[in-house]
Amino acid sequence: MKKISVIFILPDLETGGAERIVTTIANHLSRDRFEAKILLLRKQGGYLNFVKKDVEIIDVNTERIRHSLKPILREIYRRKPDIVFSGFGEVNAYLSLFIKLFSKTKFIARETNVVSEHVTRKEIKFFYNFYNNYDKIIAQSDDMMKDLMKNFRIKSSKIVKINNPVDFDFIDEKLAASSKPECFKYNYKHVVAIGNLSARKGFDNLLKVFSRLKNENIMLHILGDGKDREMLHQMKDFLDLKNVIFHGKQENPYQFLKYADLFILSSRYEGFPNVLLEAGACGTYALANNCPGGINEIIQNDINGEIADIDNHEDFSQKIMRILHGNYDKEAIKSSIKSRFSKHIILNKYEKVLLDLMK
């Protein structure tokens, strides 16, 4: 039986959510049925080391997404894959205009966020007029599905909801090699937050919450980097938050999650937050802001976490205190995630979409 050739498209393999998911899918698709390749605008990023050797990396060596269309279209024309799977919002948008040029190739877009919250530039929004050209659009949450249908007039028949997969084998391997970070002081409770330092992730709100906890023996560890780094550092100093540490990007964030007493998701919106799934996979209880992006599909109240409104800084800070004085079953937290989002369950759904397209 001829294998179905699939080209996955990403800007790079930096350690972000979309990159992690696409790498997981490409690595674990059935090799009897599929031949996976990953096309990168630039061949760089921490996840390059985790791509399996039989997944070809195609490097079109382009710095800017808007200049990448020509080389992407050239590679599709030259290689004639059965399926092109675009895994990054801005690339998806640009590519939608040219899908009709390739009558024998099927096209899938995987959205990464609630689009109306995320896409603000008019020139990008324009391309969503052509989004129905895709054969299928993967939405990760109910919130994303509703947003695409309501605000972008995407046909419901085009959209498939598939949650993000969690690679427990990968995480367990990382956890086994993880020792307690030296900065985790004895006699303190340790709270971890992870994400790009941008307005979307709501770390400004989180610092305001912690300004109400500065006299408690609680440390906040923020992992990640981004354009708001300087502003957030200044805010930390202004609020005199001595127990808040910015760690920058970490190769092994699971080391922090493993020993954390609580994980906090402070985002203003999400797509389907991998970091919330991965915190659960580490057995860490979570407190998440009540924002769009599938939060209520991940959190099982009082089992793996809770949802609250972070804009109410006082109430959120009190919830942190209450949670840190409670006890939670790490195995029940892991099981809550594993039973619904383990990679085998989610990959079966992806394989079904790919196979159905080729019927």
Steps between C-alpha positions, in 0.01 A plus 500: 500500500636841402576716800322834539756779485440785745696826515463691827579874485639707789713815527765317708530246781544737793359365825139618468161329509434469125854373442466238774167372366606479135824325598300248707261430210778465240705275730217262585286466186475135391802429277301230317256760371676837500824664393553819704716801412528835680551816294660781700543864402827485694668187635549595863357437846524266797255243363729416206671254735173313559397448135537131407766418241247373244320838494660709226558867586453736203665837564388788274730737690277809516504748786155657460170318462373741232804417282455126546203440269701464180741237635214315678291486180810393302562208738134390487503515117830308482421230756126458428405372849161339560435732795640836613447563871563862598547535874544872563232771479676760285630242250150346488352839414740580214484147357119496483506729196701252288344163586294487179824485299553139616207282395657169606628605844275524806560786742450507878544801729552457870407815686697587813277759672153644522551695176288811570693555826839440340490649150488879511680602180259581216726355232496160678125511562448551125636152427237337723254579218665207320509260796218286360747399226655259753374143484504481880576739785609358835366688801631393838207611713129580487588868546714493185232320299227747596729795428588375150135443409361818654769757418654359180202317345687169477267214406444258788566208259857630454589503870614204707564537871809314620652583838877513542689178577725450801814290448527329840805296392689820418392674822570198723850479353557867585355457851724202571805720431369794706629601840356777715612845373749662735286816513214309669560621855419281795197612705345675199212399276589515131267619224597464133372686192628437146455686173609768258549834675226679306170667587308190393644295787380745769815501715431864586182386674690220671752748646211711632358187665838425660529855631230384743710198604840668546500438877430128459761226465408448136735522202381558143718357223424635149656307210516651152620795298342760275454862404345605834797375703634846587158636593424201725840526673434868567155417632649239733744758638232768531275261698803389707440130431814341643352149481437513124772353275513525119694199373488564123451208262577162653603190308332282763195681644377165637767527770309802636155345452600178676588680825244783480221522760276672244497592131326821392367581153439877491427535125247742354419243227639169375446241226526185708790560741763226484666631813180438700489144365868447576467635855232236554722235341760587767237453771486872582170661602404810297316827551397646164353832398148474361594589141399376152691200363380167637596556864171346616568195281830433680425591863298248698406700806671394824667206318773657284431866565263795530389797288471855636494859376851645528371857448370472855851514644397468864273200446762327281770552762277347767437199278877453467534504880220247546639264235853517643364389839316202349608155387447364150544152354782513244400168343137612462621820332718302254218253434258785427725615214614156379150357467392782266804647325775236474667502159354162395142622544561829315721353224224253408276803436764668284560182300126465439481856359798436272364165378147635444640780284662246268185288449 
